[in-house]
Amino acid sequence: MKSLLLALLFTLGTSQLFAHALWIETASSGKTGQAQEVKVYYGEYATNEREETAKWYSNVKDFTLWLTAPGKEKIKLTTTPGTNFYSASFAPEGNGQYVLTVSHEAAELGGTTKYEFIAAAIVTVGKPSAVDVATIPVSLKVHTVEAKTYKVNAPIQIKAIANGKPLAKTTVSVFSPEGWSKEVTTDENGVITFSPIWPGRYVLEVSAREKTEGTHNGKAYTAAWQGATSSFEVSK
């Protein structure tokens, strides 16, 4: 009975960890020379659950936030802790696509699984354009095809990619600002399409898990899990 209880508790703990994600919130557009505020959260967006920073899993709060500006190498942004988020800012120097990314492996294993939390956000300065996937420096990504502020009831194309290749027949979760969520399966090109019915911020999430062996901080693992998010804005 004791062994059964421990197994149940472990399963519940693992499920909760899988449900949690790291995501970035910032305005989809910016202006040259004006400070752009950025916030990083950990929790469950669909239920408006933003964990207090002191309760973030393992050492997830030790993440690094990177900024990739047009035509430049990525730089590390300084983050400041808040009650349930970390904040940062940057001032765009010109037009183009600015990419914010986090890719952090948790120090602790979940059982024998290694966890990596990935988040990305795109800020467009100047005329909106297609997303330049090559400038998003993470291995797993899910993002809108265009970098702009979208409108309600207008179709949005979203693409999921892993290691430079489209993720075909893969589940992408879409979370709305109203607590609505939906799971959509990508086509053979890694693309899904949906039409938002509420204004506000939407968060996308895709995950990948593979059986692989190795050691992480001196402990053996038999599987590796990645969870990637991005967010974008929808107006009326």
Stockholm file with secondary structure:
# STOCKHOLM 1.0

chainA/1-236         MKSLLLALLFTLGTSQLFAHALWIETASSGKTGQAQEVKVYYGEYATNEREETAKWYSNVKDFTLWLTAPGKEKIKLTTTPGTNFYSASFAPEGNGQYVLTVSHEAAELGGTTKYEFIAAAIVTVGKPSAVDVATIPVSLKVHTVEAKTYKVNAPIQIKAIANGKPLAKTTVSVFSPEGWSKEVTTDENGVITFSPIWPGRYVLEVSAREKTEGTHNGKAYTAAWQGATSSFEVSK
#=GR chainA/1-236 SS CHHHHHHHHHHHHHHHHHHCEEEEEECSEECTTSCEEEEEEEEEGGGTEECCGGGSSTTGGGCCEEEECTTSCCEEECCEECSSCEEEEECCCSSEEEEEEEEEECSSCBTTEEEEEEEEEEEEESSCEECCGGGCCSSEEEEESEESCEETTSCEEEEEEETTEECTTCEEEEECTTSCEEEEECCTTSEEEECCCSCEEEEEEEEEEEEEEEEETTEEEEEEEEEEEEEEEEEC
#=GC SS_cons         CHHHHHHHHHHHHHHHHHHCEEEEEECSEECTTSCEEEEEEEEEGGGTEECCGGGSSTTGGGCCEEEECTTSCCEEECCEECSSCEEEEECCCSSEEEEEEEEEECSSCBTTEEEEEEEEEEEEESSCEECCGGGCCSSEEEEESEESCEETTSCEEEEEEETTEECTTCEEEEECTTSCEEEEECCTTSEEEECCCSCEEEEEEEEEEEEEEEEETTEEEEEEEEEEEEEEEEEC
//
